[in-house]
């Protein structure tokens, strides 16, 4: 019988994109049918693995060297979809990492991140399929790795991971996706709009999960969420948050009125 965290690590290490998605879907379905065990206390040796497992392409470059996204050419739009595919690929991996990396969390924590990983794999498949409609595929353009770099920085503390990946890096998607959706609405790319609506809807839930577990850990350790976030952002060199912010989506994703008021004055 499969064990959830050990199997998640094996999927995370897989370098074959299609196999990774297929294995993740199988793990999710098996867990729903109660054919997967959970060992919250298991500790794994990450030093022997190259994580995340990923194909040889895309080539990873610094953010300023990533190809420019443009709406006025087919290739420019394809570059935009390729960047989204890379984000969703990393998001799938970060959810798997959240499952296997951190021991001794409640069962619901692991189930939440399994759900996130399944939905991110679905997003990746939707985006990659649309990218292929432009005549390109994942790996055809260089990409930057800022999201995964923050995952790597926060391997030592689950509270840092919850603070700085879902509710910082991924929450930026709540701000960015509506604008991208509207641009594709203007050029009447109906399928693009549908996909982006799915991503935005699900990402609200993913950021909410990050918020819930961050607040759980703050309460467990008697920390003020606002002060704890400020300290963690400084310690782990989180990017400075810049607007405009999608305050309504962030509210749905569990940010408090006080947190939103601090954003609106930043």
matplotlib code that plots the C-alpha trace (Angstrom):
import matplotlib.pyplot as plt

x = [0.0, 1.2, 2.2, 1.2, 4.4, 6.9, 5.0, 4.7, 8.5, 9.0, 6.6, 8.4, 11.7, 10.3, 11.8, 9.2, 6.4, 3.7, 4.6, 4.6, 1.1, -0.2, 1.3, -0.1, -3.6, -3.3, -2.1, -5.0, -7.6, -6.1, -6.1, -9.8, -10.5, -8.7, -6.0, -3.1, -1.6, -0.2, 2.9, 3.2, 6.4, 8.5, 11.7, 13.3, 16.8, 16.5, 20.2, 20.4, 17.8, 17.8, 14.5, 12.3, 12.6, 12.2, 13.0, 16.2, 14.2, 13.1, 16.5, 16.4, 17.5, 17.4, 14.0, 15.4, 16.7, 13.3, 11.8, 9.4, 5.6, 3.8, 0.2, 0.7, 2.4, 1.6, 5.0, 4.6, 1.4, 2.9, 5.7, 3.1, 1.4, 4.8, 5.6, 2.2, 2.9, 6.2, 4.5, 1.9, 4.6, 6.5, 3.2, 2.5, 6.0, 5.8, 2.6, 4.2, 7.2, 4.9, 3.6, 6.9, 9.1, 7.4, 6.6, 4.2, 1.5, -2.2, -3.7, -5.8, -2.5, -1.4, -4.8, -5.0, -1.7, -2.6, -5.7, -3.6, -1.1, -3.9, -5.4, -2.0, -1.4, -4.7, -3.8, -0.5, -2.3, -4.8, -2.1, 0.2, -2.6, -3.4, 0.2, 0.3, -2.5, 0.1, 2.4, 4.7, 5.1, 6.5, 10.3, 10.4, 11.3, 13.6, 11.9, 12.9, 12.6, 11.8, 8.9, 11.0, 13.9, 11.6, 10.6, 14.2, 14.8, 12.0, 12.9, 13.9, 10.6, 7.0, 5.8, 8.2, 7.0, 3.3, 4.0, 6.2, 5.1, 1.3, 0.5, 3.3, 4.5, 1.3, -0.9, 0.7, -1.2, -4.5, -3.3, -1.9, -4.4, -7.4, -5.3, -4.0, -7.5, -8.9, -6.2, -7.2, -10.9, -10.1, -8.7, -11.6, -9.5, -12.4, -10.5, -7.7, -10.3, -11.9, -8.6, -7.6, -10.9, -10.3, -6.8, -8.0, -10.9, -8.6, -5.8, -8.0, -8.5, -4.8, -3.8, -6.6, -5.0, -1.7, -3.3, -5.1, -1.9, 0.1, -2.5, -2.6, 1.1, 1.1, -1.6, 0.4, 3.5, 1.6, 2.8, 1.1, 0.5, 1.3, 4.5, 5.5, 5.0, 7.1, 9.9, 9.8, 9.7, 12.9, 14.7, 14.1, 14.4, 10.9, 10.2, 8.6, 4.9, 3.8, 0.3, -2.1, -3.6, -6.8, -8.2, -11.4, -9.7, -7.2, -10.1, -11.7, -8.3, -8.3, -6.3, -7.7, -8.9, -5.8, -3.5, -5.4, -5.2, -1.4, -1.2, -3.3, -0.9, 2.3]
y = [0.0, 3.5, 5.9, 9.5, 11.4, 8.9, 8.7, 12.5, 12.7, 10.1, 12.1, 15.3, 13.8, 12.5, 14.4, 13.3, 15.9, 13.7, 10.9, 13.3, 14.5, 11.0, 9.6, 12.5, 12.0, 8.3, 9.1, 11.6, 9.0, 6.2, 8.5, 9.4, 5.7, 5.2, 3.0, 5.2, 5.3, 8.4, 8.5, 12.0, 11.4, 10.0, 12.0, 11.7, 12.3, 15.1, 15.5, 12.6, 14.0, 16.7, 18.6, 19.3, 16.6, 18.5, 18.0, 19.4, 22.2, 25.0, 26.6, 28.6, 32.2, 35.2, 37.0, 40.0, 37.6, 35.8, 36.4, 39.3, 38.6, 40.4, 40.4, 41.6, 38.5, 34.8, 34.0, 36.8, 35.3, 31.8, 33.1, 34.4, 31.0, 29.3, 31.4, 30.4, 26.7, 27.0, 28.7, 25.9, 23.2, 24.7, 25.1, 21.4, 20.7, 23.0, 21.4, 18.0, 19.4, 20.7, 17.2, 15.3, 18.1, 18.8, 16.0, 15.9, 18.2, 17.3, 14.9, 17.8, 19.6, 16.8, 16.3, 20.1, 20.1, 16.9, 18.7, 21.7, 19.5, 17.8, 21.2, 22.7, 19.6, 20.2, 23.9, 22.9, 20.5, 23.2, 25.8, 23.5, 22.3, 25.9, 26.7, 23.9, 25.6, 28.3, 25.7, 25.5, 23.3, 23.5, 23.8, 25.8, 29.1, 30.0, 30.6, 32.0, 30.2, 32.8, 30.7, 27.6, 29.7, 30.8, 27.1, 26.3, 29.1, 27.9, 24.2, 24.5, 25.8, 25.0, 28.4, 30.2, 28.1, 28.8, 32.5, 33.1, 30.7, 30.5, 33.8, 35.8, 34.3, 32.6, 35.4, 37.6, 35.5, 36.8, 40.3, 39.4, 36.9, 39.3, 41.7, 38.8, 37.5, 40.8, 41.1, 37.8, 38.8, 41.9, 39.7, 37.2, 34.2, 32.5, 29.4, 31.5, 33.4, 30.1, 28.7, 31.8, 31.9, 28.3, 29.2, 32.4, 30.5, 27.7, 29.9, 31.7, 28.4, 27.6, 30.9, 30.3, 27.0, 28.7, 31.4, 28.8, 26.8, 29.9, 31.2, 27.7, 27.7, 31.2, 30.3, 27.1, 29.2, 32.2, 34.5, 37.6, 36.8, 40.3, 40.5, 36.9, 37.6, 40.7, 38.9, 35.9, 38.1, 39.9, 36.7, 34.9, 37.9, 37.8, 40.2, 43.5, 43.4, 45.9, 46.8, 47.0, 44.3, 42.3, 43.1, 41.2, 38.0, 38.4, 38.8, 35.6, 33.9, 34.6, 37.8, 39.8, 43.4, 44.5, 42.7, 44.2, 47.7, 47.4, 46.3, 49.2, 51.7, 50.0]
z = [0.0, -0.8, 1.9, 1.2, 2.1, 0.8, -2.5, -2.7, -2.4, -5.2, -7.5, -6.6, -7.7, -11.0, -14.0, -16.5, -16.5, -17.9, -15.6, -12.6, -13.4, -14.0, -10.8, -8.8, -10.2, -9.2, -5.7, -5.2, -6.4, -4.3, -1.2, -1.8, -1.9, 1.4, -0.2, 1.0, 4.5, 6.2, 8.4, 9.7, 11.7, 8.8, 8.1, 4.7, 3.4, 1.0, 0.5, -1.9, -4.2, -6.8, -6.2, -7.8, -10.5, -13.8, -17.5, -19.0, -20.5, -19.9, -19.4, -16.1, -16.3, -13.9, -14.0, -16.0, -18.7, -19.1, -22.6, -22.8, -22.8, -25.6, -26.6, -30.2, -31.6, -31.5, -30.0, -27.4, -26.2, -26.3, -24.0, -21.6, -21.5, -21.2, -18.1, -16.6, -17.4, -15.5, -12.5, -12.4, -12.7, -9.8, -7.8, -8.2, -7.0, -4.0, -2.8, -3.0, -1.1, 1.6, 2.1, 2.4, 3.8, 7.1, 9.7, 12.6, 11.2, 11.5, 9.0, 7.5, 6.6, 4.4, 2.8, 2.1, 0.2, -1.6, -2.9, -3.9, -5.7, -7.7, -8.7, -9.6, -11.9, -13.5, -14.1, -15.6, -18.0, -19.0, -19.6, -21.4, -23.7, -24.5, -25.1, -27.6, -29.6, -30.3, -31.7, -28.7, -25.6, -22.1, -22.3, -25.6, -23.9, -20.9, -17.6, -14.2, -11.0, -8.3, -6.9, -6.3, -4.9, -2.1, -1.6, -1.2, 1.3, 3.6, 3.9, 7.5, 9.0, 8.1, 9.5, 7.1, 4.2, 4.9, 5.4, 2.4, -0.4, -0.5, 1.2, -0.4, -3.7, -4.8, -3.5, -6.1, -8.7, -7.1, -8.1, -11.5, -13.1, -13.5, -15.6, -17.8, -18.1, -19.2, -21.9, -23.4, -23.1, -25.2, -28.0, -27.6, -26.7, -25.0, -23.9, -22.3, -20.3, -19.1, -18.0, -16.2, -14.4, -13.2, -12.0, -10.1, -8.4, -7.3, -6.2, -3.8, -2.1, -2.2, -0.6, 2.0, 2.9, 3.4, 5.5, 7.6, 8.4, 9.0, 11.5, 13.1, 13.6, 15.0, 17.5, 18.4, 19.2, 20.7, 17.9, 16.4, 12.8, 11.6, 13.7, 12.8, 9.1, 9.2, 11.0, 8.6, 5.5, 6.8, 7.8, 4.6, 2.3, 0.9, -2.0, -1.2, -1.9, -4.5, -5.7, -7.2, -5.0, -5.6, -2.1, -2.7, -3.7, -0.9, 1.6, 0.2, 0.7, 4.4, 4.8, 7.7, 7.5, 9.4, 6.9, 4.0, 5.4, 5.8, 2.1, 1.0, 2.7, 1.4]

ax = plt.figure().add_subplot(projection="3d")
ax.plot(x, y, z, "-o")
ax.set_aspect("equal")
plt.show()
